[in-house]
């Protein structure tokens, strides 16, 4: 996973998280104060154990590279639907 600025079409310097090289650990967490749900992204290395990152409060894990924060459960469903559609459209 890379977090970088990229050009997308005519749009320049877009902040992007680039996936695709099996180098990302994706887990979930919750903020203990706000109770907001999160998908956490870490650049993975050989030392990381996924089980050490699962079902933790965000303060219990190392600093993430990026985070998706969900304040409304409907946005989770929307994200899942969008990911499913992009998978069908471009990877099947």
N, C-alpha and C positions, 0 to 999 in steps of 0.2 A: 504494500500500500504506500502510496505517495500522497503527501499533502503539498500542493504546489499551485502556482498560478499558470494557467494555460489559456490558449486562444481557442475559442469555439466558434467556428464560422467567422462572421464579421465582428464578433465580440472579443475584446482583448482583455487579458489579465484577469480572468475569472478564477476565483479561489475554488479549487477542486480537490476532492479526495478521489484518487485514481486506484481502482481495484483491478486485480487480475493476475497476480503472480504468486498466489498462495502465501503471501507475506503479511496477512492481516489476521488478527485475532478479534473476532466480533463476539461481544457478550452483552448482557443486559445488566442494568443496575438501577438503583433508586436513590434519590436524594433523601437523606434521613430527615431533613428539616421541611422541605416543601412537598415530599412524597411524589415528586414528578418522576415518571418512568423515563429511562434512557436506554439507547443502544450505544454501546461504547466501542470505539475502534482503537486498537493498539497496533503499531507496527510490530509484527511477530519476530521472535528469534528462537533459536533452539532451546533456550533456557526456560521459556514460558510454558507453564502448565495450564491449559484452559480451565481445569477444574478449580484453580485458585482464583478465578475471576468470575465465576458464575454465582448469581443470586447474592450479590454483595451490595452494600451501600457504597455509593461513589467514593466516600472518604476512606474506604477499606482497600481500595485498589490503587496501583500506581497511576501517575498522571497520564490521562488518555491523550492520544493524538488528535482525536475529534470525537464529537458526541452529537447524537440526535436526541433532542429533548421533546417529550410528548406531554402536552398539557390537556389534551382531549383524546379519549380513546378512539374517536372516529378518525382521527388523523392516522392512527396506526393501521386501521383497515384500509384507508386510502393508499398509504404507502405500500402495503402488502399487495393490493390490487395493481398498482403501478409497476411494482417489481415483477409480478406475475406476467403482466402484459408485455413488458420489455423483454422478458425471457422468451416468451412465445414468438414475438415479432423478430427478434434478432439472433436468437441462439438455438432455435429448433428447426 
